[in-house]
Amino acid sequence: MKINSVTVGLPVANLTQAMDWYRQLLGELDELNPSEGVWEICITPSFTLQLFETEFEEASVKNVGFGTGDIEASHTLALGLGIMAGEIETVPNAVRYFEFSDPFGNLLSFYQLLDNNA
């Protein structure tokens, strides 16, 4: 068995507000609405972020990370959206990243892999 795609679901209290927020964060991407109360954003051909509306305060305890080629630009984007983003952290010879939450309390991050020769 070979896995050919991954979907990560995040609970949100207001689906319309969540979609507007994620569009600002991630830009224009392919979207679909497979059923009432569910919206999917195709981040890459093999990774889909699924937002589903729930009445409960049920924020994800997992972190969803988005790879970027420019961690500083991603940090500036996040701060420009009014996100309380953490500082950019560095794991030498591995990765640079920062963490933040969406308006519904779901943990997110942007990360940039480092060249081992850097």
Biopython code that builds the backbone (N, CA, C, O; Angstrom):
import numpy as np
from Bio.PDB.StructureBuilder import StructureBuilder

atoms = [
    (1, "MET", "N", (0.837, -1.173, 0.000)),
    (1, "MET", "CA", (0.000, 0.000, 0.000)),
    (1, "MET", "C", (0.881, 1.235, 0.000)),
    (1, "MET", "O", (1.821, 1.340, 0.789)),
    (2, "LYS", "N", (0.576, 2.161, -0.881)),
    (2, "LYS", "CA", (1.311, 3.419, -0.957)),
    (2, "LYS", "C", (0.323, 4.564, -0.773)),
    (2, "LYS", "O", (-0.688, 4.636, -1.472)),
    (3, "ILE", "N", (0.612, 5.448, 0.156)),
    (3, "ILE", "CA", (-0.246, 6.619, 0.369)),
    (3, "ILE", "C", (0.089, 7.642, -0.700)),
    (3, "ILE", "O", (1.257, 7.956, -0.929)),
    (4, "ASN", "N", (-0.953, 8.167, -1.360)),
    (4, "ASN", "CA", (-0.702, 9.120, -2.442)),
    (4, "ASN", "C", (-1.189, 10.530, -2.135)),
    (4, "ASN", "O", (-0.982, 11.440, -2.938)),
    (5, "SER", "N", (-1.835, 10.727, -0.987)),
    (5, "SER", "CA", (-2.224, 12.076, -0.592)),
    (5, "SER", "C", (-2.540, 12.103, 0.897)),
    (5, "SER", "O", (-2.752, 11.062, 1.520)),
    (6, "VAL", "N", (-2.568, 13.316, 1.461)),
    (6, "VAL", "CA", (-2.865, 13.502, 2.867)),
    (6, "VAL", "C", (-3.855, 14.652, 3.009)),
    (6, "VAL", "O", (-3.708, 15.692, 2.367)),
    (7, "THR", "N", (-4.867, 14.456, 3.858)),
    (7, "THR", "CA", (-5.810, 15.505, 4.208)),
    (7, "THR", "C", (-5.761, 15.699, 5.718)),
    (7, "THR", "O", (-5.859, 14.736, 6.479)),
    (8, "VAL", "N", (-5.608, 16.949, 6.147)),
    (8, "VAL", "CA", (-5.611, 17.283, 7.564)),
    (8, "VAL", "C", (-6.852, 18.118, 7.831)),
    (8, "VAL", "O", (-7.069, 19.143, 7.184)),
    (9, "GLY", "N", (-7.667, 17.678, 8.785)),
    (9, "GLY", "CA", (-8.888, 18.397, 9.135)),
    (9, "GLY", "C", (-8.706, 19.245, 10.374)),
    (9, "GLY", "O", (-8.123, 18.800, 11.363)),
    (10, "LEU", "N", (-9.214, 20.488, 10.318)),
    (10, "LEU", "CA", (-9.156, 21.397, 11.452)),
    (10, "LEU", "C", (-10.563, 21.880, 11.786)),
    (10, "LEU", "O", (-11.300, 22.296, 10.893)),
    (11, "PRO", "N", (-10.943, 21.830, 13.058)),
    (11, "PRO", "CA", (-12.254, 22.334, 13.455)),
    (11, "PRO", "C", (-12.260, 23.856, 13.525)),
    (11, "PRO", "O", (-11.288, 24.468, 13.967)),
    (12, "VAL", "N", (-13.364, 24.466, 13.086)),
    (12, "VAL", "CA", (-13.535, 25.916, 13.166)),
    (12, "VAL", "C", (-14.966, 26.217, 13.606)),
    (12, "VAL", "O", (-15.881, 25.444, 13.323)),
    (13, "ALA", "N", (-15.154, 27.323, 14.288)),
    (13, "ALA", "CA", (-16.482, 27.695, 14.774)),
    (13, "ALA", "C", (-17.310, 28.390, 13.701)),
    (13, "ALA", "O", (-18.540, 28.352, 13.751)),
    (14, "ASN", "N", (-16.652, 29.026, 12.728)),
    (14, "ASN", "CA", (-17.354, 29.764, 11.680)),
    (14, "ASN", "C", (-16.633, 29.496, 10.360)),
    (14, "ASN", "O", (-15.546, 30.023, 10.125)),
    (15, "LEU", "N", (-17.233, 28.687, 9.513)),
    (15, "LEU", "CA", (-16.580, 28.243, 8.279)),
    (15, "LEU", "C", (-16.323, 29.405, 7.317)),
    (15, "LEU", "O", (-15.260, 29.461, 6.699)),
    (16, "THR", "N", (-17.259, 30.318, 7.181)),
    (16, "THR", "CA", (-17.079, 31.461, 6.268)),
    (16, "THR", "C", (-15.916, 32.332, 6.722)),
    (16, "THR", "O", (-15.074, 32.721, 5.913)),
    (17, "GLN", "N", (-15.868, 32.638, 8.011)),
    (17, "GLN", "CA", (-14.767, 33.439, 8.555)),
    (17, "GLN", "C", (-13.439, 32.703, 8.380)),
    (17, "GLN", "O", (-12.433, 33.315, 8.020)),
    (18, "ALA", "N", (-13.434, 31.406, 8.631)),
    (18, "ALA", "CA", (-12.209, 30.616, 8.490)),
    (18, "ALA", "C", (-11.706, 30.627, 7.056)),
    (18, "ALA", "O", (-10.510, 30.803, 6.824)),
    (19, "MET", "N", (-12.596, 30.442, 6.092)),
    (19, "MET", "CA", (-12.175, 30.430, 4.689)),
    (19, "MET", "C", (-11.576, 31.780, 4.293)),
    (19, "MET", "O", (-10.553, 31.826, 3.611)),
    (20, "ASP", "N", (-12.201, 32.868, 4.714)),
    (20, "ASP", "CA", (-11.652, 34.194, 4.407)),
    (20, "ASP", "C", (-10.253, 34.346, 5.002)),
    (20, "ASP", "O", (-9.348, 34.868, 4.350)),
    (21, "TRP", "N", (-10.081, 33.888, 6.240)),
    (21, "TRP", "CA", (-8.797, 34.018, 6.915)),
    (21, "TRP", "C", (-7.726, 33.175, 6.230)),
    (21, "TRP", "O", (-6.617, 33.657, 5.996)),
    (22, "TYR", "N", (-8.042, 31.930, 5.907)),
    (22, "TYR", "CA", (-7.060, 31.053, 5.264)),
    (22, "TYR", "C", (-6.739, 31.512, 3.846)),
    (22, "TYR", "O", (-5.616, 31.309, 3.385)),
    (23, "ARG", "N", (-7.685, 32.123, 3.144)),
    (23, "ARG", "CA", (-7.385, 32.685, 1.812)),
    (23, "ARG", "C", (-6.353, 33.794, 1.931)),
    (23, "ARG", "O", (-5.452, 33.895, 1.098)),
    (24, "GLN", "N", (-6.477, 34.629, 2.963)),
    (24, "GLN", "CA", (-5.493, 35.694, 3.167)),
    (24, "GLN", "C", (-4.116, 35.113, 3.503)),
    (24, "GLN", "O", (-3.090, 35.600, 3.028)),
    (25, "LEU", "N", (-4.114, 34.073, 4.322)),
    (25, "LEU", "CA", (-2.854, 33.470, 4.755)),
    (25, "LEU", "C", (-2.163, 32.701, 3.636)),
    (25, "LEU", "O", (-0.951, 32.826, 3.460)),
    (26, "LEU", "N", (-2.917, 31.905, 2.876)),
    (26, "LEU", "CA", (-2.333, 30.977, 1.911)),
    (26, "LEU", "C", (-2.438, 31.420, 0.456)),
    (26, "LEU", "O", (-1.825, 30.809, -0.419)),
    (27, "GLY", "N", (-3.202, 32.467, 0.185)),
    (27, "GLY", "CA", (-3.349, 32.927, -1.188)),
    (27, "GLY", "C", (-4.410, 32.141, -1.936)),
    (27, "GLY", "O", (-5.155, 31.355, -1.350)),
    (28, "GLU", "N", (-4.464, 32.364, -3.227)),
    (28, "GLU", "CA", (-5.472, 31.724, -4.073)),
    (28, "GLU", "C", (-5.058, 30.292, -4.399)),
    (28, "GLU", "O", (-4.032, 30.058, -5.038)),
    (29, "LEU", "N", (-5.873, 29.341, -3.949)),
    (29, "LEU", "CA", (-5.614, 27.921, -4.173)),
    (29, "LEU", "C", (-6.911, 27.253, -4.617)),
    (29, "LEU", "O", (-7.989, 27.827, -4.463)),
    (30, "ASP", "N", (-6.815, 26.054, -5.161)),
    (30, "ASP", "CA", (-8.011, 25.304, -5.523)),
    (30, "ASP", "C", (-8.788, 24.950, -4.261)),
    (30, "ASP", "O", (-8.211, 24.527, -3.259)),
    (31, "GLU", "N", (-10.102, 25.128, -4.326)),
    (31, "GLU", "CA", (-10.969, 24.857, -3.180)),
    (31, "GLU", "C", (-12.140, 24.016, -3.630)),
    (31, "GLU", "O", (-12.525, 24.042, -4.799)),
    (32, "LEU", "N", (-12.703, 23.270, -2.699)),
    (32, "LEU", "CA", (-13.953, 22.578, -2.971)),
    (32, "LEU", "C", (-14.749, 22.448, -1.691)),
    (32, "LEU", "O", (-14.204, 22.468, -0.587)),
    (33, "ASN", "N", (-16.044, 22.314, -1.865)),
    (33, "ASN", "CA", (-16.995, 22.215, -0.757)),
    (33, "ASN", "C", (-17.700, 20.871, -0.893)),
    (33, "ASN", "O", (-18.777, 20.800, -1.485)),
    (34, "PRO", "N", (-17.097, 19.779, -0.342)),
    (34, "PRO", "CA", (-17.624, 18.434, -0.563)),
    (34, "PRO", "C", (-18.965, 18.168, 0.117)),
    (34, "PRO", "O", (-19.732, 17.315, -0.330)),
    (35, "SER", "N", (-19.246, 18.897, 1.198)),
    (35, "SER", "CA", (-20.532, 18.746, 1.877)),
    (35, "SER", "C", (-20.772, 19.971, 2.747)),
    (35, "SER", "O", (-19.856, 20.756, 2.991)),
    (36, "GLU", "N", (-21.977, 20.129, 3.203)),
    (36, "GLU", "CA", (-22.316, 21.278, 4.037)),
    (36, "GLU", "C", (-21.465, 21.264, 5.308)),
    (36, "GLU", "O", (-21.333, 20.237, 5.974)),
    (37, "GLY", "N", (-20.894, 22.426, 5.628)),
    (37, "GLY", "CA", (-20.084, 22.542, 6.824)),
    (37, "GLY", "C", (-18.642, 22.097, 6.668)),
    (37, "GLY", "O", (-17.894, 22.050, 7.645)),
    (38, "VAL", "N", (-18.242, 21.767, 5.431)),
    (38, "VAL", "CA", (-16.874, 21.312, 5.170)),
    (38, "VAL", "C", (-16.328, 22.066, 3.960)),
    (38, "VAL", "O", (-17.009, 22.202, 2.943)),
    (39, "TRP", "N", (-15.099, 22.552, 4.078)),
    (39, "TRP", "CA", (-14.440, 23.228, 2.964)),
    (39, "TRP", "C", (-13.023, 22.695, 2.873)),
    (39, "TRP", "O", (-12.357, 22.525, 3.894)),
    (40, "GLU", "N", (-12.556, 22.430, 1.662)),
    (40, "GLU", "CA", (-11.207, 21.905, 1.470)),
    (40, "GLU", "C", (-10.386, 22.843, 0.598)),
    (40, "GLU", "O", (-10.881, 23.398, -0.383)),
    (41, "ILE", "N", (-9.127, 23.009, 0.972)),
    (41, "ILE", "CA", (-8.175, 23.830, 0.242)),
    (41, "ILE", "C", (-7.039, 22.917, -0.196)),
    (41, "ILE", "O", (-6.388, 22.293, 0.641)),
    (42, "CYS", "N", (-6.798, 22.836, -1.480)),
    (42, "CYS", "CA", (-5.716, 21.998, -2.013)),
    (42, "CYS", "C", (-4.414, 22.791, -1.944)),
    (42, "CYS", "O", (-4.155, 23.648, -2.789)),
    (43, "ILE", "N", (-3.595, 22.499, -0.930)),
    (43, "ILE", "CA", (-2.337, 23.212, -0.721)),
    (43, "ILE", "C", (-1.314, 22.795, -1.768)),
    (43, "ILE", "O", (-0.656, 23.649, -2.361)),
    (44, "THR", "N", (-1.173, 21.499, -2.000)),
    (44, "THR", "CA", (-0.337, 20.938, -3.057)),
    (44, "THR", "C", (-1.162, 19.819, -3.696)),
    (44, "THR", "O", (-2.221, 19.474, -3.174)),
    (45, "PRO", "N", (-0.707, 19.248, -4.807)),
    (45, "PRO", "CA", (-1.485, 18.159, -5.412)),
    (45, "PRO", "C", (-1.721, 16.971, -4.480)),
    (45, "PRO", "O", (-2.643, 16.187, -4.702)),
    (46, "SER", "N", (-0.903, 16.832, -3.447)),
    (46, "SER", "CA", (-1.072, 15.677, -2.560)),
    (46, "SER", "C", (-1.412, 16.048, -1.110)),
    (46, "SER", "O", (-1.466, 15.168, -0.251)),
    (47, "PHE", "N", (-1.640, 17.334, -0.828)),
    (47, "PHE", "CA", (-1.968, 17.762, 0.533)),
    (47, "PHE", "C", (-3.165, 18.689, 0.524)),
    (47, "PHE", "O", (-3.158, 19.728, -0.136)),
    (48, "THR", "N", (-4.199, 18.303, 1.268)),
    (48, "THR", "CA", (-5.421, 19.089, 1.367)),
    (48, "THR", "C", (-5.679, 19.466, 2.814)),
    (48, "THR", "O", (-5.579, 18.631, 3.713)),
    (49, "LEU", "N", (-6.011, 20.731, 3.030)),
    (49, "LEU", "CA", (-6.420, 21.201, 4.345)),
    (49, "LEU", "C", (-7.941, 21.249, 4.349)),
    (49, "LEU", "O", (-8.552, 21.940, 3.533)),
    (50, "GLN", "N", (-8.543, 20.516, 5.267)),
    (50, "GLN", "CA", (-9.999, 20.446, 5.362)),
    (50, "GLN", "C", (-10.445, 21.195, 6.605)),
    (50, "GLN", "O", (-10.021, 20.872, 7.715)),
    (51, "LEU", "N", (-11.301, 22.194, 6.424)),
    (51, "LEU", "CA", (-11.871, 22.935, 7.538)),
    (51, "LEU", "C", (-13.302, 22.451, 7.722)),
    (51, "LEU", "O", (-14.065, 22.374, 6.759)),
    (52, "PHE", "N", (-13.665, 22.126, 8.958)),
    (52, "PHE", "CA", (-15.033, 21.684, 9.206)),
    (52, "PHE", "C", (-15.617, 22.457, 10.371)),
    (52, "PHE", "O", (-14.971, 22.672, 11.396)),
    (53, "GLU", "N", (-16.864, 22.866, 10.180)),
    (53, "GLU", "CA", (-17.540, 23.680, 11.179)),
    (53, "GLU", "C", (-18.053, 22.821, 12.321)),
    (53, "GLU", "O", (-18.649, 21.765, 12.110)),
    (54, "THR", "N", (-17.807, 23.300, 13.545)),
    (54, "THR", "CA", (-18.259, 22.598, 14.734)),
    (54, "THR", "C", (-18.777, 23.617, 15.742)),
    (54, "THR", "O", (-18.307, 24.755, 15.785)),
    (55, "GLU", "N", (-19.736, 23.205, 16.542)),
    (55, "GLU", "CA", (-20.282, 24.093, 17.566)),
    (55, "GLU", "C", (-19.420, 24.117, 18.814)),
    (55, "GLU", "O", (-19.555, 25.017, 19.642)),
    (56, "PHE", "N", (-18.545, 23.151, 18.957)),
    (56, "PHE", "CA", (-17.747, 23.020, 20.163)),
    (56, "PHE", "C", (-16.433, 23.760, 20.024)),
    (56, "PHE", "O", (-15.904, 23.892, 18.920)),
    (57, "GLU", "N", (-15.901, 24.245, 21.143)),
    (57, "GLU", "CA", (-14.559, 24.816, 21.171)),
    (57, "GLU", "C", (-13.595, 23.634, 21.142)),
    (57, "GLU", "O", (-13.268, 23.060, 22.181)),
    (58, "GLU", "N", (-13.147, 23.281, 19.948)),
    (58, "GLU", "CA", (-12.427, 22.026, 19.749)),
    (58, "GLU", "C", (-11.158, 22.264, 18.934)),
    (58, "GLU", "O", (-10.935, 21.581, 17.935)),
    (59, "ALA", "N", (-10.334, 23.208, 19.338)),
    (59, "ALA", "CA", (-9.126, 23.513, 18.580)),
    (59, "ALA", "C", (-8.217, 22.294, 18.504)),
    (59, "ALA", "O", (-8.171, 21.468, 19.415)),
    (60, "SER", "N", (-7.503, 22.207, 17.404)),
    (60, "SER", "CA", (-6.574, 21.105, 17.195)),
    (60, "SER", "C", (-5.397, 21.222, 18.163)),
    (60, "SER", "O", (-4.921, 22.324, 18.439)),
    (61, "VAL", "N", (-4.939, 20.101, 18.668)),
    (61, "VAL", "CA", (-3.753, 20.111, 19.515)),
    (61, "VAL", "C", (-2.516, 19.728, 18.705)),
    (61, "VAL", "O", (-1.414, 19.661, 19.250)),
    (62, "LYS", "N", (-2.690, 19.481, 17.432)),
    (62, "LYS", "CA", (-1.578, 19.177, 16.538)),
    (62, "LYS", "C", (-1.172, 20.452, 15.813)),
    (62, "LYS", "O", (-1.961, 21.391, 15.702)),
    (63, "ASN", "N", (0.047, 20.479, 15.329)),
    (63, "ASN", "CA", (0.532, 21.622, 14.568)),
    (63, "ASN", "C", (0.545, 21.266, 13.097)),
    (63, "ASN", "O", (1.089, 20.233, 12.708)),
    (64, "VAL", "N", (-0.057, 22.121, 12.273)),
    (64, "VAL", "CA", (-0.003, 21.965, 10.823)),
    (64, "VAL", "C", (1.043, 22.945, 10.320)),
    (64, "VAL", "O", (0.910, 24.155, 10.507)),
    (65, "GLY", "N", (2.085, 22.420, 9.680)),
    (65, "GLY", "CA", (3.175, 23.258, 9.188)),
    (65, "GLY", "C", (3.101, 23.437, 7.681)),
    (65, "GLY", "O", (2.795, 22.502, 6.941)),
    (66, "PHE", "N", (3.390, 24.663, 7.238)),
    (66, "PHE", "CA", (3.412, 24.994, 5.810)),
    (66, "PHE", "C", (4.845, 25.314, 5.413)),
    (66, "PHE", "O", (5.445, 26.248, 5.946)),
    (67, "GLY", "N", (5.398, 24.544, 4.481)),
    (67, "GLY", "CA", (6.752, 24.790, 4.001)),
    (67, "GLY", "C", (6.789, 26.030, 3.136)),
    (67, "GLY", "O", (5.869, 26.271, 2.354)),
    (68, "THR", "N", (7.844, 26.824, 3.268)),
    (68, "THR", "CA", (8.005, 28.054, 2.514)),
    (68, "THR", "C", (9.444, 28.175, 2.037)),
    (68, "THR", "O", (10.356, 27.614, 2.643)),
    (69, "GLY", "N", (9.636, 28.896, 0.969)),
    (69, "GLY", "CA", (10.978, 29.161, 0.468)),
    (69, "GLY", "C", (11.573, 30.430, 1.041)),
    (69, "GLY", "O", (12.754, 30.711, 0.834)),
    (70, "ASP", "N", (10.760, 31.212, 1.770)),
    (70, "ASP", "CA", (11.228, 32.487, 2.331)),
    (70, "ASP", "C", (10.549, 32.709, 3.678)),
    (70, "ASP", "O", (9.460, 33.279, 3.743)),
    (71, "ILE", "N", (11.189, 32.262, 4.741)),
    (71, "ILE", "CA", (10.598, 32.322, 6.076)),
    (71, "ILE", "C", (10.360, 33.767, 6.522)),
    (71, "ILE", "O", (9.372, 34.048, 7.201)),
    (72, "GLU", "N", (11.263, 34.692, 6.144)),
    (72, "GLU", "CA", (11.069, 36.096, 6.533)),
    (72, "GLU", "C", (9.826, 36.680, 5.877)),
    (72, "GLU", "O", (9.060, 37.386, 6.534)),
    (73, "ALA", "N", (9.611, 36.400, 4.597)),
    (73, "ALA", "CA", (8.414, 36.903, 3.907)),
    (73, "ALA", "C", (7.147, 36.306, 4.514)),
    (73, "ALA", "O", (6.142, 37.003, 4.652)),
    (74, "SER", "N", (7.184, 35.023, 4.879)),
    (74, "SER", "CA", (6.031, 34.388, 5.509)),
    (74, "SER", "C", (5.747, 35.002, 6.874)),
    (74, "SER", "O", (4.588, 35.191, 7.242)),
    (75, "HIS", "N", (6.798, 35.312, 7.624)),
    (75, "HIS", "CA", (6.642, 35.946, 8.931)),
    (75, "HIS", "C", (6.027, 37.336, 8.772)),
    (75, "HIS", "O", (5.123, 37.710, 9.519)),
    (76, "THR", "N", (6.518, 38.093, 7.802)),
    (76, "THR", "CA", (5.975, 39.425, 7.534)),
    (76, "THR", "C", (4.505, 39.341, 7.138)),
    (76, "THR", "O", (3.699, 40.155, 7.589)),
    (77, "LEU", "N", (4.141, 38.362, 6.295)),
    (77, "LEU", "CA", (2.750, 38.152, 5.912)),
    (77, "LEU", "C", (1.892, 37.882, 7.144)),
    (77, "LEU", "O", (0.843, 38.501, 7.320)),
    (78, "ALA", "N", (2.331, 36.969, 7.988)),
    (78, "ALA", "CA", (1.569, 36.611, 9.192)),
    (78, "ALA", "C", (1.374, 37.834, 10.093)),
    (78, "ALA", "O", (0.265, 38.089, 10.564)),
    (79, "LEU", "N", (2.432, 38.573, 10.327)),
    (79, "LEU", "CA", (2.326, 39.759, 11.179)),
    (79, "LEU", "C", (1.407, 40.800, 10.553)),
    (79, "LEU", "O", (0.680, 41.492, 11.266)),
    (80, "GLY", "N", (1.432, 40.919, 9.221)),
    (80, "GLY", "CA", (0.565, 41.853, 8.508)),
    (80, "GLY", "C", (-0.909, 41.504, 8.606)),
    (80, "GLY", "O", (-1.771, 42.369, 8.448)),
    (81, "LEU", "N", (-1.199, 40.233, 8.868)),
    (81, "LEU", "CA", (-2.585, 39.797, 9.046)),
    (81, "LEU", "C", (-3.029, 39.939, 10.501)),
    (81, "LEU", "O", (-4.142, 39.550, 10.855)),
    (82, "GLY", "N", (-2.160, 40.495, 11.338)),
    (82, "GLY", "CA", (-2.494, 40.686, 12.743)),
    (82, "GLY", "C", (-2.330, 39.437, 13.586)),
    (82, "GLY", "O", (-2.861, 39.353, 14.693)),
    (83, "ILE", "N", (-1.602, 38.473, 13.067)),
    (83, "ILE", "CA", (-1.375, 37.218, 13.783)),
    (83, "ILE", "C", (-0.329, 37.441, 14.867)),
    (83, "ILE", "O", (0.687, 38.095, 14.633)),
    (84, "MET", "N", (-0.577, 36.905, 16.035)),
    (84, "MET", "CA", (0.407, 36.928, 17.113)),
    (84, "MET", "C", (1.395, 35.793, 16.856)),
    (84, "MET", "O", (1.315, 34.728, 17.469)),
    (85, "ALA", "N", (2.318, 36.040, 15.944)),
    (85, "ALA", "CA", (3.286, 35.011, 15.545)),
    (85, "ALA", "C", (4.507, 35.068, 16.438)),
    (85, "ALA", "O", (4.954, 36.142, 16.841)),
    (86, "GLY", "N", (5.041, 33.889, 16.741)),
    (86, "GLY", "CA", (6.278, 33.813, 17.507)),
    (86, "GLY", "C", (7.455, 34.276, 16.672)),
    (86, "GLY", "O", (7.332, 34.507, 15.469)),
    (87, "GLU", "N", (8.587, 34.408, 17.322)),
    (87, "GLU", "CA", (9.820, 34.768, 16.626)),
    (87, "GLU", "C", (10.252, 33.608, 15.733)),
    (87, "GLU", "O", (9.870, 32.461, 15.964)),
    (88, "ILE", "N", (11.041, 33.912, 14.721)),
    (88, "ILE", "CA", (11.604, 32.870, 13.871)),
    (88, "ILE", "C", (12.696, 32.154, 14.666)),
    (88, "ILE", "O", (13.655, 32.772, 15.126)),
    (89, "GLU", "N", (12.531, 30.847, 14.818)),
    (89, "GLU", "CA", (13.490, 30.010, 15.535)),
    (89, "GLU", "C", (14.338, 29.252, 14.513)),
    (89, "GLU", "O", (13.886, 28.995, 13.397)),
    (90, "THR", "N", (15.560, 28.896, 14.894)),
    (90, "THR", "CA", (16.448, 28.152, 14.004)),
    (90, "THR", "C", (16.959, 26.901, 14.691)),
    (90, "THR", "O", (17.438, 26.950, 15.824)),
    (91, "VAL", "N", (16.854, 25.789, 14.000)),
    (91, "VAL", "CA", (17.505, 24.547, 14.402)),
    (91, "VAL", "C", (18.679, 24.410, 13.436)),
    (91, "VAL", "O", (18.468, 24.130, 12.256)),
    (92, "PRO", "N", (19.927, 24.603, 13.914)),
    (92, "PRO", "CA", (21.083, 24.643, 13.015)),
    (92, "PRO", "C", (21.139, 23.442, 12.060)),
    (92, "PRO", "O", (20.904, 22.299, 12.452)),
    (93, "ASN", "N", (21.450, 23.736, 10.817)),
    (93, "ASN", "CA", (21.590, 22.740, 9.752)),
    (93, "ASN", "C", (20.311, 21.955, 9.478)),
    (93, "ASN", "O", (20.363, 20.890, 8.863)),
    (94, "ALA", "N", (19.168, 22.463, 9.924)),
    (94, "ALA", "CA", (17.931, 21.712, 9.717)),
    (94, "ALA", "C", (16.790, 22.594, 9.213)),
    (94, "ALA", "O", (16.348, 22.445, 8.073)),
    (95, "VAL", "N", (16.305, 23.522, 10.065)),
    (95, "VAL", "CA", (15.067, 24.226, 9.727)),
    (95, "VAL", "C", (14.985, 25.565, 10.458)),
    (95, "VAL", "O", (15.537, 25.728, 11.546)),
    (96, "ARG", "N", (14.289, 26.514, 9.845)),
    (96, "ARG", "CA", (13.879, 27.763, 10.499)),
    (96, "ARG", "C", (12.360, 27.748, 10.502)),
    (96, "ARG", "O", (11.749, 27.319, 9.523)),
    (97, "TYR", "N", (11.737, 28.207, 11.581)),
    (97, "TYR", "CA", (10.281, 28.141, 11.673)),
    (97, "TYR", "C", (9.747, 29.170, 12.659)),
    (97, "TYR", "O", (10.488, 29.719, 13.474)),
    (98, "PHE", "N", (8.433, 29.422, 12.565)),
    (98, "PHE", "CA", (7.730, 30.169, 13.602)),
    (98, "PHE", "C", (6.332, 29.590, 13.720)),
    (98, "PHE", "O", (5.786, 29.034, 12.767)),
    (99, "GLU", "N", (5.768, 29.732, 14.908)),
    (99, "GLU", "CA", (4.462, 29.157, 15.200)),
    (99, "GLU", "C", (3.448, 30.256, 15.482)),
    (99, "GLU", "O", (3.805, 31.361, 15.893)),
    (100, "PHE", "N", (2.171, 29.932, 15.253)),
    (100, "PHE", "CA", (1.065, 30.859, 15.496)),
    (100, "PHE", "C", (-0.220, 30.047, 15.526)),
    (100, "PHE", "O", (-0.199, 28.838, 15.292)),
    (101, "SER", "N", (-1.332, 30.701, 15.812)),
    (101, "SER", "CA", (-2.634, 30.033, 15.822)),
    (101, "SER", "C", (-3.584, 30.753, 14.886)),
    (101, "SER", "O", (-3.469, 31.960, 14.670)),
    (102, "ASP", "N", (-4.527, 29.998, 14.329)),
    (102, "ASP", "CA", (-5.590, 30.636, 13.552)),
    (102, "ASP", "C", (-6.596, 31.246, 14.536)),
    (102, "ASP", "O", (-6.465, 31.042, 15.743)),
    (103, "PRO", "N", (-7.593, 31.986, 14.046)),
    (103, "PRO", "CA", (-8.557, 32.612, 14.961)),
    (103, "PRO", "C", (-9.375, 31.618, 15.788)),
    (103, "PRO", "O", (-10.092, 32.023, 16.704)),
    (104, "PHE", "N", (-9.278, 30.333, 15.479)),
    (104, "PHE", "CA", (-10.057, 29.314, 16.174)),
    (104, "PHE", "C", (-9.208, 28.484, 17.132)),
    (104, "PHE", "O", (-9.684, 27.504, 17.705)),
    (105, "GLY", "N", (-7.941, 28.885, 17.304)),
    (105, "GLY", "CA", (-7.060, 28.223, 18.250)),
    (105, "GLY", "C", (-6.269, 27.054, 17.696)),
    (105, "GLY", "O", (-5.551, 26.397, 18.450)),
    (106, "ASN", "N", (-6.375, 26.767, 16.395)),
    (106, "ASN", "CA", (-5.607, 25.673, 15.789)),
    (106, "ASN", "C", (-4.149, 26.098, 15.633)),
    (106, "ASN", "O", (-3.865, 27.193, 15.147)),
    (107, "LEU", "N", (-3.235, 25.237, 16.042)),
    (107, "LEU", "CA", (-1.811, 25.539, 15.981)),
    (107, "LEU", "C", (-1.280, 25.360, 14.564)),
    (107, "LEU", "O", (-1.516, 24.336, 13.923)),
    (108, "LEU", "N", (-0.554, 26.376, 14.084)),
    (108, "LEU", "CA", (0.006, 26.371, 12.731)),
    (108, "LEU", "C", (1.458, 26.824, 12.804)),
    (108, "LEU", "O", (1.900, 27.381, 13.809)),
    (109, "SER", "N", (2.189, 26.578, 11.728)),
    (109, "SER", "CA", (3.547, 27.102, 11.629)),
    (109, "SER", "C", (3.926, 27.224, 10.161)),
    (109, "SER", "O", (3.353, 26.569, 9.290)),
    (110, "PHE", "N", (4.907, 28.082, 9.914)),
    (110, "PHE", "CA", (5.603, 28.118, 8.636)),
    (110, "PHE", "C", (7.009, 27.630, 8.928)),
    (110, "PHE", "O", (7.565, 27.922, 9.986)),
    (111, "TYR", "N", (7.589, 26.883, 7.989)),
    (111, "TYR", "CA", (8.958, 26.415, 8.172)),
    (111, "TYR", "C", (9.707, 26.481, 6.851)),
    (111, "TYR", "O", (9.115, 26.383, 5.776)),
    (112, "GLN", "N", (11.022, 26.649, 6.951)),
    (112, "GLN", "CA", (11.913, 26.649, 5.791)),
    (112, "GLN", "C", (13.063, 25.709, 6.086)),
    (112, "GLN", "O", (13.823, 25.922, 7.030)),
    (113, "LEU", "N", (13.191, 24.669, 5.277)),
    (113, "LEU", "CA", (14.310, 23.741, 5.442)),
    (113, "LEU", "C", (15.605, 24.445, 5.066)),
    (113, "LEU", "O", (15.651, 25.236, 4.124)),
    (114, "LEU", "N", (16.646, 24.145, 5.813)),
    (114, "LEU", "CA", (17.952, 24.763, 5.557)),
    (114, "LEU", "C", (18.831, 23.826, 4.746)),
    (114, "LEU", "O", (18.746, 22.603, 4.863)),
    (115, "ASP", "N", (19.661, 24.420, 3.936)),
    (115, "ASP", "CA", (20.660, 23.673, 3.190)),
    (115, "ASP", "C", (21.702, 23.200, 4.200)),
    (115, "ASP", "O", (22.209, 24.007, 4.978)),
    (116, "ASN", "N", (22.028, 21.923, 4.202)),
    (116, "ASN", "CA", (22.990, 21.379, 5.163)),
    (116, "ASN", "C", (24.361, 22.008, 5.062)),
    (116, "ASN", "O", (25.178, 21.879, 5.973)),
    (117, "ASN", "N", (24.618, 22.693, 3.953)),
    (117, "ASN", "CA", (25.911, 23.351, 3.778)),
    (117, "ASN", "C", (25.907, 24.772, 4.322)),
    (117, "ASN", "O", (26.933, 25.453, 4.303)),
    (118, "ALA", "N", (24.741, 25.222, 4.812)),
    (118, "ALA", "CA", (24.640, 26.622, 5.291)),
    (118, "ALA", "C", (25.249, 26.780, 6.669)),
    (118, "ALA", "O", (25.252, 27.881, 7.221)),
]
sb = StructureBuilder()
sb.init_structure("model")
sb.init_model(0)
sb.init_chain("A")
sb.init_seg("    ")
for serial, (resi, resn, name, xyz) in enumerate(atoms, 1):
    if name == "N":
        sb.init_residue(resn, " ", resi, " ")
    sb.init_atom(name, np.array(xyz, "f"), 0.0, 1.0, " ", f" {name:<3s}", serial, name[0])
structure = sb.get_structure()
